[in-house]
Structures are given as structure tokens and as C-alpha cells.
Amino acid sequence: MTSVLEFVFLKNVVLYLETINDVIKFLMINKKLRSVVESMYINTYNLSSSTTIEKILKIFPNLDTLYINSIMSPICTLSDTSIPLIEANKSMSSSSLVESMNSNWFPSKVRKIHVSWKEIEALGINASCFTQLKSVFIDFTFNEDYSSYLPKIYNIKSLEKVIVLFPESIKRDVANYDFSTRRDVDFIFVMFYDECSLVRTSVESGITHHVPLHLLPDNVKVYSQFLSQDVLDYAYHFIPKFSKKVGEFQNIICVSPNLSEHNELIEKTMKTCYVDCVQFVGIDISSYEKYTKTNKEDPFLKFNYIDIKTIRGIWIKYVSLGKITLPQNLKILTLQNVNGISLENEINTEEIYIENYSGKPLKVNYKNLKKFLCMNSMRYISFFDNNQKLTNFRFDWDVCDYFLVKNKGNSFKIEIEKENKVISQIKTSSFELVNGCLTLNECDGFTLTKISLNELKMNGKGLCETIELGDIKTVLIEDTNVNNLIMGTSNDVTLVNCNVKVFKIVAASLLTQRNTRIQRIDVVETIGDTIIENDNTFIDTTNEKNFLETNKDKQKEANCFIQ
């Protein structure tokens, strides 16, 4: 009994070997493991992504089922007798699979298949040839075309199970079939919310069609990945959202705006599905000329979630905000293309992402901010400290590692705080801090000596009096005129199209200049190497002891640029 179980366990190990080399190393260990491989009825799951079908069949001579998750090239040349039954899972080249599906021998060997894009069309056209097909997964995540081929696929006589993942906009095509004629088949429909396809449906038809999926026979199960009035009215089964695009489960439930005040339902659903983020999404019709302003009605969202402890994250997109109250335990808030009317409480979250917001100003307490993004929304956001409104945006350097603000080219000021003191104020038209890497556009002078940056990228606007930095690994300054450029120790400093009156630096491993004029360089310790890339670069004067003498092999080259 022990030896039988051991044999089964070893076969399970083989299934998860990644490459053909892994399999060969495994079977070369001893005769027992070789016999395990040679007796396998199905090959390893990921082998086809890196190995030809011919090699797989040679390594596994006794396969009952050829498992394919990717096709390196069309497999139309093998003999009919050399291929066992086929299970074609997803993550494969669509063009290669389509070509194989159009061959004479491939369809009759397929027992299980996952199709999307043009593969759906190929399956529909060749439906009568798939004589052993038992199970099919039809995925409309990436493209809703070819839904007209569904009835032909449903009619495949050998079918036992059909799963269709589809957007709400094509549910009429999905359900356009007399399922009572195929009670021998289990149909599972999973409907997801896709605002892009819903816009197109609304534009072309002017109305949303309600299809009575709840009236289908017992062998048809309908699931919804979002909560809507239809879910309540027609008692669809709800399942949490998962993403085929990124291949992972998403910790979120999608809720139609007209269901936002159903607190009990939302809280119960979140607890049941073990998720803690909720998403409200309307429809973006701004890019569709056919859909006139008179037809536009943004979904109106209002809720009071202050007592719901389940919600950690809220994402709101393409809606108008009514009177809303955020949960006390909220950690993440995302607003995209939202019109705001009334937010009842101060935003005191760790992460805030706001794009194209307009309406009543949002009150943000910056003390707990770890991540902040603001795109084209500054005038509608106010930062507060202990109920006191601040003049500028501010963040704590020791708490926040992501801070991005862009405001359609208009300049603004960002204050950086450390140990409860503002240590720097930077005026710029674009501010982006990501894990110690700072990017600034059209920036005035500033002082930033009390923190160590990994990287600074910036360009100036007009004349900067002083730019003063502490120790920093990498610096790139472009299109900047500055009277005083001061910095500590750096690995790599690059100046492009700059005019610098005084450049004072402690030490650098490499200094690169391109189309740059420096009137004076003061080096406290040393500069390892200098690269001067063209004739438009000048160094007028230097403290020779620390600059030229430490670069003796480059002294002649540097002297050529001293006027």
C-alpha cells in the first residue's frame, strides 16, 4: 500500500515540473523515477510553453491526455495516431491554436478547451469536428466579438459542461438559445461588469436590455461578479470578481451605484466572500459622440458606511457623489472621474488616489498618508493638520513613500515634513516621489539637505537661485539655469543643457556634462571621472587641487574646455 501511494505522490511531483530539463533530471535519478515518468497518463502542466509537442510525446510515451497550456507553433503536422486526447488550457498563442483548430485531425482529439478571441470563431466554424469535446471554457474578458458563434458551440453533441465568462452587454447573445434542448449539458454563465462595452451598448441602442436569465432551465446556472438591482430582482448567484487579465483573484466586490445604500447586503456579501474592498463604477460616455448630453445621466451615489467595519478600501469611478460618509476603518480611497457634492467626514486614510475630481473640496488629513496621487484635482482638495487648513499639500517623509501630484501644467508648492517640522518647500508643476526617487518638472530652487534621496530628476523654469541637496545616489538635471548648485556625495551626476554659476559638491564617482556651462566647480573631496560630451560644454574655473589633479589622465581633456 505504501509503495502505491509513493508512486502516486511522485506522479504529482512530475505534474509541476516546469521544463523538459527538469523532467530529464528527474527521470535520470534512478530506474524507479524513470518508470514514474514513462507511466504518466498526462504530461506536466507547463511543459508545452517551452517544449515542442514532439518532444513531450517522446518523454511521455504512454499519455492518455496531452495537456497544452501554450503552443509554440501550430501542431498540424503530426500523425493522427501519435496524438492522444487533448486538453487545451489557456495562456497560449491564439494564432497557433486557431491554426491547429482549423486542421483536419486536431478537433477530433480535443476533450477539453479554453478559448477566447478568434479561437471562439474557429470553434464555432469547426463545431461538428469536435466529436470528443466534453468541456469548454469560453472567455470574453478581452473581446466580446464572435458571440454569434455560441449557439453552434452549444450544439456540439459530446458536450457535458460549458462555462462562459462574459460582460453584461452581450448577455442577450449568451442566452439566445433554447437550453431545454440540451438538458444533458451543465451551463455555467459568469457575468462581469465592463463599462466600455456597456457604453457601446448604450450608444447604439439607447437603452439597456434586460434579459430574463433567471427563467432559464435548471441545468443553467447564472453567476454575477457584481452586485446590481438585477442580482436582487432575479436572484442571480453572486461570486467575487476575479481578473483573467492579471491571472489572480481580486480583493474587491463591484457594486452598481443604484445599490450603494444597501448596507446590510454589501456588508454580508463582503464577509461571505472574505474581501474588504468595494468598487462603485458608472459608465464613461465622454468619448462617444453619438451619446448626447441630453442622454447622459451620471449614476448618483450616496451612502453612510461609518459603522461598517468590514470595508478597508473604496474605489469610485464615473459617478456623481451625493451625501456620503466613509467607514472609520477605511485604509484606501480611490476617486476617478467623479463629481463630488458632499463628503461628510474628513479623509483620514493611508492611501488616496484622486483623478479628475470636481465638486465640493475634500478634506484630507495628511498625517497617516503613505501613498497619495492627485491628477488634475488640486483645487478641490484641502490638506488639514489638527483641523487647521494648510496652504499647501504636505507629507511626512518618514511615513509617505509615494506622493504624486500633477495639475495640467500649473505650478504649486509641496511641503516636506520630517520629525514634525517642514524641512523643505518645493514649487513645481509636477511632483513625483516613488521610494526615494524624486522627479520634478518646471521647478524653482529649493533646499533638501536633511534627507537622502536615491535619485533626483528635474528640469528648471527660468532662473533658480539655489538648489541644495544632501547625499544622493543619482542626479539628472536638465534645462536649468542655477546660480548655486550644491550637493553632498553622489554616485552619478548628469547635467544637460544647464548653465551653472557655482557648482559645489562633496564627492562624485562620475560627472557627465552635455551642452552645459559651469562657471566654477568647488570639489570638497574628489570627482572620480568626468565625461564632457560635446563642444558646447565649458568649465570656466575650478579648484584644481580637488578636481583636475585627481583626474590626471583627463587633465588635458578638461583643460581644453577651460577658457
C-alpha positions, 0 to 999 in steps of 0.5 A, spaced: 500 500 500 505 504 501 509 503 495 502 505 491 501 511 494 509 513 493 508 512 486 502 516 486 505 522 490 511 522 485 506 522 479 504 529 482 511 531 483 512 530 475 505 534 474 509 541 476 515 540 473 516 546 469 521 544 463 523 538 459 530 539 463 527 538 469 523 532 467 530 529 464 533 530 471 528 527 474 527 521 470 535 520 470 535 519 478 534 512 478 530 506 474 524 507 479 523 515 477 524 513 470 518 508 470 514 514 474 515 518 468 514 513 462 507 511 466 504 518 466 497 518 463 498 526 462 504 530 461 506 536 466 502 542 466 507 547 463 511 543 459 508 545 452 510 553 453 517 551 452 517 544 449 515 542 442 509 537 442 514 532 439 518 532 444 513 531 450 510 525 446 517 522 446 518 523 454 511 521 455 510 515 451 504 512 454 499 519 455 492 518 455 491 526 455 496 531 452 495 537 456 497 544 452 497 550 456 501 554 450 503 552 443 509 554 440 507 553 433 501 550 430 501 542 431 498 540 424 503 536 422 503 530 426 500 523 425 493 522 427 495 516 431 501 519 435 496 524 438 492 522 444 486 526 447 487 533 448 486 538 453 487 545 451 488 550 457 489 557 456 495 562 456 497 560 449 498 563 442 491 564 439 494 564 432 497 557 433 491 554 436 486 557 431 491 554 426 491 547 429 483 548 430 482 549 423 486 542 421 483 536 419 485 531 425 486 536 431 478 537 433 477 530 433 482 529 439 480 535 443 476 533 450 477 539 453 478 547 451 479 554 453 478 559 448 477 566 447 478 571 441 478 568 434 479 561 437 471 562 439 470 563 431 474 557 429 470 553 434 464 555 432 466 554 424 469 547 426 463 545 431 461 538 428 469 536 428 469 536 435 466 529 436 470 528 443 469 535 446 466 534 453 468 541 456 469 548 454 471 554 457 469 560 453 472 567 455 470 574 453 474 578 458 478 581 452 473 581 446 466 580 446 466 579 438 464 572 435 458 571 440 454 569 434 458 563 434 455 560 441 449 557 439 453 552 434 458 551 440 452 549 444 450 544 439 456 540 439 453 533 441 459 530 446 458 536 450 457 535 458 459 542 461 460 549 458 462 555 462 462 562 459 465 568 462 462 574 459 460 582 460 453 584 461 452 587 454 452 581 450 448 577 455 442 577 450 447 573 445 449 568 451 442 566 452 439 566 445 438 559 445 433 554 447 437 550 453 431 545 454 434 542 448 440 540 451 438 538 458 444 533 458 449 539 458 451 543 465 451 551 463 455 555 467 454 563 465 459 568 469 457 575 468 462 581 469 461 588 469 465 592 463 463 599 462 466 600 455 462 595 452 456 597 456 457 604 453 457 601 446 451 598 448 448 604 450 450 608 444 447 604 439 441 602 442 439 607 447 437 603 452 439 597 456 436 590 455 434 586 460 434 579 459 430 574 463 436 569 465 433 567 471 427 563 467 432 559 464 432 551 465 435 548 471 441 545 468 443 553 467 446 556 472 447 564 472 453 567 476 454 575 477 461 578 479 457 584 481 452 586 485 446 590 481 438 591 482 438 585 477 442 580 482 436 582 487 430 582 482 432 575 479 436 572 484 442 571 480 448 567 484 453 572 486 461 570 486 467 575 487 470 578 481 476 575 479 481 578 473 483 573 467 487 579 465 492 579 471 491 571 472 489 572 480 483 573 484 481 580 486 480 583 493 474 587 491 466 586 490 463 591 484 457 594 486 452 598 481 451 605 484 443 604 484 445 599 490 450 603 494 445 604 500 444 597 501 448 596 507 446 590 510 447 586 503 454 589 501 456 588 508 454 580 508 456 579 501 463 582 503 464 577 509 461 571 505 466 572 500 472 574 505 474 581 501 474 588 504 474 592 498 468 595 494 468 598 487 462 603 485 463 604 477 458 608 472 459 608 465 464 613 461 460 616 455 465 622 454 468 619 448 462 617 444 459 622 440 453 619 438 451 619 446 448 626 447 448 630 453 441 630 453 442 622 454 447 622 459 445 621 466 451 620 471 449 614 476 448 618 483 451 615 489 450 616 496 451 612 502 453 612 510 458 606 511 461 609 518 459 603 522 461 598 517 467 595 519 468 590 514 470 595 508 478 597 508 478 600 501 473 604 496 474 605 489 469 610 485 469 611 478 464 615 473 459 617 478 456 623 481 457 623 489 451 625 493 451 625 501 456 620 503 460 618 509 466 613 509 467 607 514 472 609 520 476 603 518 477 605 511 485 604 509 484 606 501 480 611 497 480 611 490 476 617 486 476 617 478 472 621 474 467 623 479 463 629 481 463 630 488 457 634 492 458 632 499 463 628 503 461 628 510 467 626 514 474 628 513 479 623 509 483 620 514 486 614 510 493 611 508 492 611 501 488 616 496 488 616 489 484 622 486 483 623 478 479 628 475 475 630 481 470 636 481 465 638 486 465 640 493 473 640 496 475 634 500 478 634 506 484 630 507 488 629 513 495 628 511 498 625 517 497 617 516 498 618 508 503 613 505 501 613 498 497 619 495 496 621 487 492 627 485 491 628 477 488 634 475 484 635 482 488 640 486 483 645 487 478 641 490 482 638 495 484 641 502 490 638 506 488 639 514 493 638 520 489 638 527 483 641 523 487 647 521 487 648 513 494 648 510 496 652 504 499 647 501 499 639 500 504 636 505 507 629 507 511 626 512 517 623 509 518 618 514 511 615 513 509 617 505 513 613 500 509 615 494 506 622 493 504 624 486 501 630 484 500 633 477 495 639 475 495 640 467 501 644 467 500 649 473 505 650 478 504 649 486 508 648 492 509 641 496 511 641 503 516 636 506 515 634 513 520 630 517 520 629 525 514 634 525 517 640 522 517 642 514 524 641 512 523 643 505 518 647 500 518 645 493 514 649 487 513 645 481 508 643 476 509 636 477 511 632 483 513 625 483 516 621 489 516 613 488 521 610 494 526 615 494 526 617 487 524 624 486 522 627 479 520 634 478 518 638 472 518 646 471 521 647 478 524 653 482 530 652 487 529 649 493 533 646 499 533 638 501 539 637 505 536 633 511 534 627 507 537 622 502 534 621 496 536 615 491 535 619 485 533 626 483 530 628 476 528 635 474 528 640 469 528 648 471 523 654 469 527 660 468 532 662 473 533 658 480 537 661 485 539 655 489 538 648 489 541 644 495 541 637 496 544 632 501 547 625 499 544 622 493 545 616 489 543 619 482 542 626 479 539 628 472 538 635 471 536 638 465 534 645 462 536 649 468 539 655 469 542 655 477 546 660 480 548 655 486 548 648 485 550 644 491 550 637 493 553 632 498 556 625 495 553 622 489 554 616 485 552 619 478 551 626 476 548 628 469 547 635 467 544 637 460 543 643 457 544 647 464 548 653 465 551 653 472 554 659 476 557 655 482 557 648 482 559 645 489 559 638 491 562 633 496 564 627 492 562 624 485 564 617 482 562 620 475 560 627 472 557 627 465 556 634 462 552 635 455 551 642 452 552 645 459 556 651 462 559 651 469 562 657 471 566 654 477 566 647 480 568 647 488 570 639 489 570 638 497 573 631 496 574 628 489 570 627 482 572 620 480 571 621 472 568 626 468 565 625 461 564 632 457 560 630 451 560 635 446 563 642 444 558 646 447 560 644 454 565 649 458 568 649 465 570 656 466 574 655 473 575 650 478 579 648 484 584 644 481 587 641 487 580 637 488 578 636 481 583 636 475 589 633 479 585 627 481 583 626 474 590 626 471 589 622 465 583 627 463 587 633 465 588 635 458 581 633 456 578 638 461 583 643 460 581 644 453 574 646 455 577 651 460 577 658 457 
